[in-house]
Amino acid sequence: MGVLAPTLPKIEQGFYPLSMLIGRMVQDSKNQLDELIRSLQDAREMDRRQQLMAHVTERRQQFIKLLVLTNWARKADEVSQVIDVKAWFDSIEGYFQKAMWESFSMRRDLTNAKVPNPDLKTAIEVLTTGKAPSIPSYNYIPPTPLTPAETLKAFRNINTVLSIRLNLHEALPPHFREYRIQDGRATFSVKDEFEVDLSIGNEDPESQLYIIDFRFTFQPTLESLPAGRFRNEIEYRCNELLRTQGLAGLYEFLHDFAMTHKITTLKKQVERLKKGRWTDALHFHMHKRSLFIYYWTGRPEVRNWIEIGILRPRDKEPSRLGVRWHRDSKEVKDVTVPINTKNVSAEDLIKTVTALHAKYNLMNIKDMLGPLPIFPPEALTLVTSDTDSFQSHLTVRITPTRSMKVQIEPITGRFALSKPSATIATAEHAMNHAKPEDWSAMVQQIVRARFAVLQNEIIDRARSLGWEILKIFNMEPQSVKQRLGTSVRYLTYMQRKGWNKNCMVVVAFSDLGESWWVAEVQEMPKGYTLTHAERIPVSGNPDVTYQFLGNLELMACAIISYYSISRSLTAKGVQHSLREGSSHDPALRIPDLLIRFDNLIKHDWAVNFLRVTFVGLSTNGNARITVMGRAKEPMTQLQSANLQDADPDVRFHPQTGSFALRFVVPVGDTIVDEIVERLHRIERLIRFVKVIKKYNLACHHVSLGRIAFSYENKAGATAEISFSGDQNMQLHLPTGSPHIRIKHFLEQQLNDSGLEIVVMNLAVTAGILLALEEVEKDTPEGELFVLARSTQWYRMDYPKRSHVIDIQLRCKKGQFQWHVRDAAAQGSQIPGQGGPGMVGAAGASRVAAIALQDLWIDPGIRGCVPLKTGLAATIGNVRHAILKIHSLIFPRSSLGQEVQQTAAQVVGQVNNQFQGSTTTLVLPMAGVVPMAARQT
């Protein structure tokens, strides 16, 4: 039977499913595509095309490899068998190699295992006699040991010979000029390299110098060369060079040996670093006697390395260690990299180079941030170190309360930003994935981080104060550029509750700094457009504190209020302008609005400008606005205290004529109509109070909407006028006032001619109205009708007796008189109004009163003058005339006896009472009353 072949071992280690490879390839492609999309946003068009083409090419190569692997995977079983066979052959070959090596090692070790044949004869002789006579003895005489004095003397002689020889006979190389002679040897020292001890064999100046000892003077190294083959080789080479080339040849050999040993030491140190914390961040290789150290290898876009070699001699300087620094694949010639030749340290050298590289990067970033207005000089603080890159950092003040520190890790070369947050982490990731020399992209990431941090800080603090942040707000870009400028990058929209939904505060972030705007937006089919924007007067980049946001709300509300007022004024064609406000707080810069007075209302009783001032906000968020002006004349006739008590929204300063109006309205509401209305009130109030003062009337209440006064010193002789802007005024009389009969006519005169004629009519008609009221009360119902045709014309109609008496106010020689006539008497009628056969109130024909004919001839009442068909009575005596006429027409009246008994006394009192008032009331009205009489 044949022997079966052994089963091949199955190789399964290192096998991975093809699905895992495809999944990772797809995930890697997606990640690289996302990163490419982010990098393309800030790249130029040409760079975008190049990056896109490079990405597509690289991915295509990877997927071609994947396709090849997929084709191989279709023959997975066969390939696995081939792998098993190949592994078996490799193991058999390993067995053969091992057997050959063990055979060679055995042959080499047997050489030392040979034992010579034993000398039995000599052994027996030595063991029996204790001597070996067969071994020759030359009977040398041993030297006599030297005493300490002789040894010291010998050293002194050798020192003297060495001193004479080195000073007189030897040509010392320039770098062997520093030496010392002691203990019978000359020690030559080369700084930071080596020391060599030499001595002589005899006193002949031509004899050779010999090396005694050699040691390196730099660290780290051995204190002395260990005994052995290496030391023997060095001593042999040195003695040969001293014999053939002298001291110059010895220096050249030992100098090159020291330089080479330093480079070798650096290489060993780099090997240890690469196995330690610099793993995957450090590579090196040797080329002849040059050491190349590659650092920050985790960034494959460019290469950074240090080349350590031996520089050629220059002038009188010997060859020396030198460093060439290649930064971003370019040699740096303007920076000299220092190397410590006394304490050789590869780690210190790498740290120094990375520190210089980090310093260069941070300085470039600082130089690009410096010209931006958002980073003033005090906002950028650069601290550098030439030995440790982690001690170098750029502190960027991104907000008045927060700073960001930019550092570079010494091992990986990656940017590290602190204090950490989601925004800072995003900026750090983008900076580490930017091209190494694309400083503009790195700076833009810092700028974006500043905008994001400041935006979040503003949003957080604004929300805590009750601001509403409008997140989803699709604004039309062209309107933003037109209103806010073309350099705006980010916008934040804020709004207070109670504002108009189209009014808001917009914070615009740009490279020039932050700007604060009050904006009005309009909703469009595809979003919003910015229709108007007013910049809030905020200087610089302020600290967005809670106090600042409070002041911002006040300034924004002021601008919104002014804008609504300005829009109303513009629509009315009123001239206005903004002027610097009078606020003493430099952080609260609220302007004032000046309005031209004569454009606003067509009067000239005040100076030509009104000042509109935003005072603040009420507890419910409404705007408090004050309008200040000054009358052309002092208003001493106004009692300021009384006015303030009656209307707290009005203030007067009578001595200067100044006045102030206070309005509390929702933010954004216009107050132009309210201002006009209150100004009309003030104008009317001033005119009313002048009249009251002029006639020395008792005033009970004064406000911008109501004035109450007494026109006589009698109970119920009061009147009240209410007014509102330019609307019709209303006259209010107390219940039981005799003037209620003519209230309609008085209100008409009040609105047509003003208060002065009303006051005159109240005083002039008081007596006659009281008399008419008396006779009307004394007469049974249906016997008398009293009709008021106007304030100057009254009629007493006796329908059952067919008599009509007309009473009219006339002015004669500057004084008022009541003319009382029989309307039905011949010659007494008013054209078209009376005469014989006239129709009375009941429709019956009227006849003249025969009982009054004697009265028309001789009234018998003081102050009454006869007039053929009537009489003329003074203001104070007309009551008695009316009562007497009534008693004659209606004999049953109880008023007749009263008139006869007290006529003389009452007439005298009335005349005395109105004697003084005639001058006050009648004379100043001389130009007005005739006009009223003509109207009547």
HELIX and SHEET records of a PDB file:
HELIX    1   1 LEU A   18  LEU A   40  1                                  23    
HELIX    2   2 GLU A   45  ALA A   73  1                                  29    
HELIX    3   3 ALA A   76  ASN A  112  1                                  37    
HELIX    4   4 LEU A  120  THR A  129  1                                  10    
HELIX    5   5 PRO A  148  ILE A  164  1                                  17    
HELIX    6   6 ARG A  165  HIS A  169  3                                   5    
HELIX    7   7 PRO A  174  PHE A  176  5                                   3    
HELIX    8   8 ARG A  229  THR A  244  1                                  16    
HELIX    9   9 GLY A  246  LYS A  275  1                                  30    
HELIX   10  10 ALA A  346  LEU A  369  1                                  24    
HELIX   11  11 PRO A  377  ALA A  379  5                                   3    
HELIX   12  12 SER A  389  GLN A  391  5                                   3    
HELIX   13  13 ALA A  422  ASN A  432  1                                  11    
HELIX   14  14 TRP A  439  SER A  464  1                                  26    
HELIX   15  15 PRO A  477  LEU A  484  1                                   8    
HELIX   16  16 TYR A  546  LYS A  572  1                                  27    
HELIX   17  17 PHE A  597  LEU A  600  1                                   4    
HELIX   18  18 SER A  640  ALA A  646  1                                   7    
HELIX   19  19 VAL A  672  LYS A  694  1                                  23    
HELIX   20  20 PRO A  738  ILE A  742  5                                   5    
HELIX   21  21 LYS A  743  SER A  753  1                                  11    
HELIX   22  22 LEU A  755  ASP A  778  1                                  24    
HELIX   23  23 ILE A  850  LEU A  852  5                                   3    
HELIX   24  24 GLN A  853  ILE A  857  1                                   5    
HELIX   25  25 VAL A  878  ILE A  889  1                                  12    
HELIX   26  26 LEU A  895  SER A  917  1                                  23    
HELIX   27  27 THR A  918  VAL A  922  3                                   5    
HELIX   28  28 LEU A  923  MET A  925  5                                   3    
HELIX   29  29 VAL A  929  GLN A  935  1                                   7    
SHEET    1   A 4 TYR A 179  GLN A 182  0                                        
SHEET    2   A 4 ARG A 185  VAL A 190 -1                                        
SHEET    3   A 4 PHE A 194  ILE A 200 -1                                        
SHEET    4   A 4 LEU A 209  PHE A 216 -1                                        
SHEET    1   B 5 LEU A 282  HIS A 287  0                                        
SHEET    2   B 5 SER A 290  TYR A 295 -1                                        
SHEET    3   B 5 ASN A 304  LEU A 311 -1                                        
SHEET    4   B 5 ARG A 320  ARG A 327 -1                                        
SHEET    5   B 5 LYS A 330  GLU A 331 -1                                        
SHEET    1   C 4 LEU A 380  VAL A 383  0                                        
SHEET    2   C 4 HIS A 393  THR A 399 -1                                        
SHEET    3   C 4 ARG A 402  ILE A 408 -1                                        
SHEET    4   C 4 PHE A 415  SER A 418 -1                                        
SHEET    1   D 5 GLU A 468  LEU A 470  0                                        
SHEET    2   D 5 VAL A 488  GLN A 495 -1                                        
SHEET    3   D 5 CYS A 503  SER A 510 -1                                        
SHEET    4   D 5 GLY A 513  MET A 524 -1                                        
SHEET    5   D 5 GLY A 527  ARG A 535 -1                                        
SHEET    1   E 6 HIS A 576  ARG A 579  0                                        
SHEET    2   E 6 ASP A 592  ARG A 596 -1                                        
SHEET    3   E 6 PHE A 609  LEU A 617 -1                                        
SHEET    4   E 6 ALA A 623  ARG A 630 -1                                        
SHEET    5   E 6 SER A 658  VAL A 665 -1                                        
SHEET    6   E 6 VAL A 650  HIS A 653 -1                                        
SHEET    1   F 4 ALA A 698  VAL A 702  0                                        
SHEET    2   F 4 ARG A 706  SER A 710 -1                                        
SHEET    3   F 4 THR A 718  SER A 722 -1                                        
SHEET    4   F 4 GLN A 730  HIS A 732 -1                                        
SHEET    1   G 6 PHE A 785  SER A 790  0                                        
SHEET    2   G 6 TRP A 793  TYR A 798 -1                                        
SHEET    3   G 6 HIS A 803  LYS A 812 -1                                        
SHEET    4   G 6 GLN A 815  ASP A 822 -1                                        
SHEET    5   G 6 GLY A 870  ALA A 873 -1                                        
SHEET    6   G 6 CYS A 864  LEU A 867 -1                                        
END                                                                             
